[in-house]
Amino acid sequence: MAMIMYPNPAKNTPIETIEYTATEDGPITICLYTANGKPVSVVHSTALKNIQATYQLPIDNDYPDGMYVCRIMQTHSIASQTMAVIR
């Protein structure tokens, strides 16, 4: 599993783009956590084939300034990346 997020930091932008490549068929879940590991939300959940996909994450008032960890999970693989939100 591979992923890239941009812009990072998310500075004065309403959207964070997450591009990822699924390495196996099956469900994919994208979750956000605080830097301390507290779950913030499940932002996307879908079933995909072994493909590259893009998800547009709205950065609104639900995500105050700070550091977050975005984690994409499949049955047998996980990718994560930190994301900074700056207003």
C-alpha positions as YAML, in Angstrom:
chain: A
units: angstrom
residues:
- id: 1
  name: MET
  ca: [0.00, 0.00, 0.00]
- id: 2
  name: ALA
  ca: [1.32, 3.41, -0.93]
- id: 3
  name: MET
  ca: [-0.12, 6.84, -0.20]
- id: 4
  name: ILE
  ca: [0.64, 10.52, -0.67]
- id: 5
  name: MET
  ca: [-1.18, 13.54, 0.81]
- id: 6
  name: TYR
  ca: [-1.12, 17.13, -0.42]
- id: 7
  name: PRO
  ca: [-0.98, 19.94, 0.31]
- id: 8
  name: ASN
  ca: [0.82, 19.13, 3.52]
- id: 9
  name: PRO
  ca: [0.66, 21.17, 5.62]
- id: 10
  name: ALA
  ca: [-2.98, 21.89, 4.82]
- id: 11
  name: LYS
  ca: [-2.70, 25.66, 5.18]
- id: 12
  name: ASN
  ca: [-5.81, 27.72, 4.50]
- id: 13
  name: THR
  ca: [-7.18, 25.09, 2.15]
- id: 14
  name: PRO
  ca: [-10.62, 23.47, 2.25]
- id: 15
  name: ILE
  ca: [-9.45, 20.13, 0.75]
- id: 16
  name: GLU
  ca: [-6.67, 17.64, 1.48]
- id: 17
  name: THR
  ca: [-6.02, 15.23, -1.39]
- id: 18
  name: ILE
  ca: [-5.11, 11.64, -0.53]
- id: 19
  name: GLU
  ca: [-3.79, 9.46, -3.37]
- id: 20
  name: TYR
  ca: [-3.29, 5.79, -2.66]
- id: 21
  name: THR
  ca: [-2.63, 2.53, -4.42]
- id: 22
  name: ALA
  ca: [-4.52, -0.53, -3.22]
- id: 23
  name: THR
  ca: [-2.27, -3.58, -3.20]
- id: 24
  name: GLU
  ca: [-5.04, -6.15, -2.85]
- id: 25
  name: ASP
  ca: [-8.74, -6.52, -3.60]
- id: 26
  name: GLY
  ca: [-11.12, -5.79, -0.77]
- id: 27
  name: PRO
  ca: [-12.21, -3.14, 1.69]
- id: 28
  name: ILE
  ca: [-10.23, 0.03, 2.32]
- id: 29
  name: THR
  ca: [-10.77, 2.28, 5.30]
- id: 30
  name: ILE
  ca: [-9.27, 5.76, 5.72]
- id: 31
  name: CYS
  ca: [-9.15, 7.01, 9.32]
- id: 32
  name: LEU
  ca: [-7.82, 10.15, 10.99]
- id: 33
  name: TYR
  ca: [-6.21, 10.21, 14.42]
- id: 34
  name: THR
  ca: [-4.79, 12.97, 16.58]
- id: 35
  name: ALA
  ca: [-1.03, 13.04, 17.05]
- id: 36
  name: ASN
  ca: [-1.69, 11.31, 20.41]
- id: 37
  name: GLY
  ca: [-3.44, 8.40, 18.67]
- id: 38
  name: LYS
  ca: [-7.02, 9.34, 19.59]
- id: 39
  name: PRO
  ca: [-9.45, 8.42, 16.78]
- id: 40
  name: VAL
  ca: [-10.98, 11.48, 15.12]
- id: 41
  name: SER
  ca: [-13.08, 9.91, 12.39]
- id: 42
  name: VAL
  ca: [-13.46, 7.27, 9.73]
- id: 43
  name: VAL
  ca: [-13.40, 9.53, 6.70]
- id: 44
  name: HIS
  ca: [-13.87, 6.99, 3.93]
- id: 45
  name: SER
  ca: [-14.65, 3.31, 3.60]
- id: 46
  name: THR
  ca: [-15.07, 1.41, 0.34]
- id: 47
  name: ALA
  ca: [-14.24, -1.82, -1.46]
- id: 48
  name: LEU
  ca: [-11.64, -1.57, -4.20]
- id: 49
  name: LYS
  ca: [-9.77, -3.72, -6.62]
- id: 50
  name: ASN
  ca: [-5.99, -3.46, -6.92]
- id: 51
  name: ILE
  ca: [-5.98, 0.12, -8.27]
- id: 52
  name: GLN
  ca: [-4.81, 3.66, -7.68]
- id: 53
  name: ALA
  ca: [-7.47, 5.99, -6.28]
- id: 54
  name: THR
  ca: [-7.89, 9.55, -4.99]
- id: 55
  name: TYR
  ca: [-9.97, 10.77, -2.07]
- id: 56
  name: GLN
  ca: [-10.74, 14.44, -1.39]
- id: 57
  name: LEU
  ca: [-10.84, 15.03, 2.39]
- id: 58
  name: PRO
  ca: [-12.75, 18.20, 3.34]
- id: 59
  name: ILE
  ca: [-10.74, 20.16, 5.92]
- id: 60
  name: ASP
  ca: [-13.43, 22.04, 7.80]
- id: 61
  name: ASN
  ca: [-14.02, 23.18, 11.37]
- id: 62
  name: ASP
  ca: [-14.15, 19.54, 12.51]
- id: 63
  name: TYR
  ca: [-10.35, 19.54, 12.21]
- id: 64
  name: PRO
  ca: [-8.79, 22.30, 14.33]
- id: 65
  name: ASP
  ca: [-5.17, 23.33, 13.89]
- id: 66
  name: GLY
  ca: [-2.75, 20.58, 14.79]
- id: 67
  name: MET
  ca: [-1.05, 17.38, 13.73]
- id: 68
  name: TYR
  ca: [-3.03, 14.35, 12.56]
- id: 69
  name: VAL
  ca: [-2.20, 10.87, 11.37]
- id: 70
  name: CYS
  ca: [-4.03, 9.58, 8.33]
- id: 71
  name: ARG
  ca: [-4.12, 5.79, 8.18]
- id: 72
  name: ILE
  ca: [-5.31, 3.70, 5.23]
- id: 73
  name: MET
  ca: [-6.04, 0.08, 6.08]
- id: 74
  name: GLN
  ca: [-6.66, -2.99, 3.97]
- id: 75
  name: THR
  ca: [-6.94, -6.57, 5.11]
- id: 76
  name: HIS
  ca: [-3.20, -7.23, 4.98]
- id: 77
  name: SER
  ca: [-1.59, -3.79, 4.70]
- id: 78
  name: ILE
  ca: [-1.54, -0.39, 6.35]
- id: 79
  name: ALA
  ca: [-0.09, 2.95, 5.26]
- id: 80
  name: SER
  ca: [0.04, 6.09, 7.37]
- id: 81
  name: GLN
  ca: [1.24, 9.65, 7.02]
- id: 82
  name: THR
  ca: [1.18, 12.70, 9.25]
- id: 83
  name: MET
  ca: [-0.77, 15.78, 8.22]
- id: 84
  name: ALA
  ca: [-0.60, 19.30, 9.65]
- id: 85
  name: VAL
  ca: [-3.65, 21.58, 9.61]
- id: 86
  name: ILE
  ca: [-2.82, 25.30, 9.85]
- id: 87
  name: ARG
  ca: [-5.40, 28.04, 9.50]
...
